[in-house]
Amino acid sequence: MRVVKYCVALWVLVVVYTTVSLFAGERGISAYNELLEELARQETNMKDLKRINMELENTKNALLYDSDTIRVYARDLGFGEENEKFVRIVGLGQNRKVPLFPGEVVIPEERQYMDNKTICLISIFAALTVFIAFLVQDILDLNLNQERRAPFLDPAGVAGRSVPLKTFRRTPQAFPPEPPFTS
């Protein structure tokens, strides 16, 4: 029975290691949830970048093929048409157009998980705790059993030494023979 009790400590080691790995390990549930959050952030960034890319593509096409757009941008840069005179005041009338925003790079966050050494140490500590608890329980049981014994007199009649009582065994007796069967 004691061996089974101490084997429980090994099972505790396995169960604690498995449970902690499942929930907090490198490939555990919390790491998986962090990856799902990172995936959502990256997908949102991809949608924003696609929208910005479409706007930039439209602006590029307008600059390549639309003469009115070219005139507007040229005016913003301070250019004019032939035979046109205008006055430029230095310090005023800077480029009012906000430059186009090309998007930003989203850097993935580092995942938070428990490394394998820490998980091993936790499971070994839990197994040792169970093992020591069983060991202390066995030691206390032995002490209680020894304290429960009453002091006995030794065969010489000197008190103080404990001598276990002799247990008398009953010798098996044969059953009496059955009377013969008469009909």
C-alpha positions in Angstrom: 0.0 0.0 0.0 2.9 2.3 0.8 4.4 1.8 -2.7 1.1 2.9 -4.3 1.1 6.0 -2.1 4.6 6.9 -3.2 3.7 6.3 -6.9 1.1 8.9 -6.5 3.9 11.4 -6.2 5.1 10.4 -9.7 1.6 10.8 -11.0 1.4 14.3 -9.4 4.7 15.1 -11.3 3.1 14.1 -14.6 -0.2 15.7 -14.0 1.2 19.0 -12.9 3.7 19.1 -15.8 0.9 18.4 -18.3 -1.5 20.8 -16.8 0.9 23.7 -16.6 2.2 23.0 -20.1 -1.3 22.9 -21.4 -2.3 26.3 -19.9 0.9 28.3 -19.7 3.5 26.5 -21.8 5.1 27.6 -25.1 2.3 25.9 -27.1 -0.4 26.2 -24.4 -3.8 27.8 -24.4 -2.5 31.3 -23.3 0.1 31.3 -26.1 -2.5 30.3 -28.6 -4.8 33.1 -27.5 -2.0 35.6 -27.8 -1.3 34.3 -31.3 -5.0 34.8 -32.2 -4.9 38.4 -30.9 -1.7 39.0 -33.0 -3.5 37.6 -36.0 -6.4 39.9 -35.5 -4.0 42.9 -35.2 -2.1 41.9 -38.4 -5.4 41.4 -40.3 -6.6 44.9 -39.2 -3.3 46.3 -40.3 -3.5 44.5 -43.7 -6.9 46.0 -44.3 -5.7 49.5 -43.5 -2.6 49.0 -45.8 -4.9 47.8 -48.6 -7.1 50.9 -48.2 -4.1 53.2 -48.2 -2.6 51.3 -51.2 -5.8 51.8 -53.1 -5.8 55.6 -52.3 -2.2 55.9 -53.4 -2.9 54.0 -56.6 -5.8 56.3 -57.4 -3.6 59.3 -56.7 -0.9 57.9 -58.9 -3.3 57.3 -61.8 -4.8 60.8 -61.4 -1.3 62.3 -61.6 -0.4 60.2 -64.6 -3.6 60.6 -66.7 -5.7 63.6 -65.4 -4.5 67.0 -66.5 -6.8 68.8 -64.0 -5.2 67.0 -61.1 -1.7 67.9 -62.4 -2.8 71.6 -62.5 -4.1 71.5 -58.9 -0.9 69.8 -57.6 1.3 72.2 -59.6 -0.6 75.2 -58.0 0.0 73.7 -54.6 3.7 73.5 -55.3 3.8 77.1 -56.5 3.8 76.6 -60.2 1.6 78.5 -62.7 0.6 78.4 -66.3 2.1 80.4 -69.2 1.3 84.1 -69.4 0.1 83.9 -65.8 1.5 86.2 -63.2 1.1 85.8 -59.4 2.7 87.1 -56.3 4.4 84.7 -53.9 4.7 85.9 -50.3 7.5 84.1 -48.5 6.4 82.4 -45.3 2.7 82.3 -46.3 0.8 79.8 -48.4 3.0 76.9 -47.6 1.9 73.6 -49.1 -1.5 73.1 -47.5 -1.9 69.6 -48.6 -1.0 67.0 -46.0 1.4 64.5 -47.4 -0.1 61.1 -48.0 0.3 58.5 -45.2 1.9 55.3 -46.5 0.9 53.2 -43.5 2.9 51.8 -40.7 4.6 48.5 -39.9 3.0 46.6 -37.1 5.7 44.8 -35.1 4.5 41.6 -33.5 4.6 41.6 -29.7 6.7 39.0 -28.0 4.6 36.1 -26.7 4.5 35.5 -22.9 4.8 31.9 -21.9 6.5 29.8 -19.3 9.6 28.1 -20.4 10.1 24.3 -20.0 12.6 24.6 -17.2 10.2 26.5 -15.0 7.4 24.0 -15.7 9.7 21.1 -14.8 10.7 22.8 -11.6 7.1 23.5 -10.6 6.1 19.9 -11.3 9.1 18.5 -9.4 8.4 20.8 -6.5 4.7 19.6 -6.4 5.8 15.9 -6.6 8.3 16.4 -3.8 5.7 18.1 -1.7 3.3 15.1 -2.0 6.2 12.7 -1.4 7.3 14.5 1.8 3.6 14.7 2.9 3.2 10.9 2.6 6.6 10.3 4.3 5.6 12.5 7.2 2.3 10.8 7.4 4.0 7.4 7.6 6.4 8.6 10.2 3.6 10.0 12.3 1.6 6.7 11.9 4.6 4.7 13.1 5.1 7.0 16.2 1.4 6.7 17.1 1.5 2.9 16.8 4.5 2.8 19.1 2.8 5.1 21.6 -0.3 3.0 21.7 1.5 -0.1 23.0 1.1 -0.5 26.7 4.2 -1.3 28.8 4.5 -5.0 29.5 6.3 -6.9 32.2 9.1 -9.0 31.0 9.2 -12.7 31.8 11.5 -12.0 34.7 8.9 -9.7 36.2 10.9 -6.5 35.8 8.8 -3.5 34.8 9.9 -0.9 32.3 10.8 -3.0 29.4 8.2 -3.5 26.8 7.9 -7.1 25.7 5.1 -8.0 23.3 2.7 -10.5 24.5 2.8 -13.9 23.1 -0.1 -14.6 20.9 -1.5 -18.0 21.3 -2.6 -19.8 18.2 -5.4 -22.2 18.2 -4.5 -25.4 16.6 -7.1 -26.6 14.2 -9.2 -29.5 15.5 -10.6 -32.1 13.2 -14.3 -32.4 13.0 -15.8 -35.4 14.6 -16.7 -38.1 12.1 -20.2 -38.3 10.9 -22.3 -41.1 11.9 -22.9 -43.7 9.2 -25.9 -43.2 7.1 -28.6 -45.7 7.8 -31.8 -46.0 5.9 
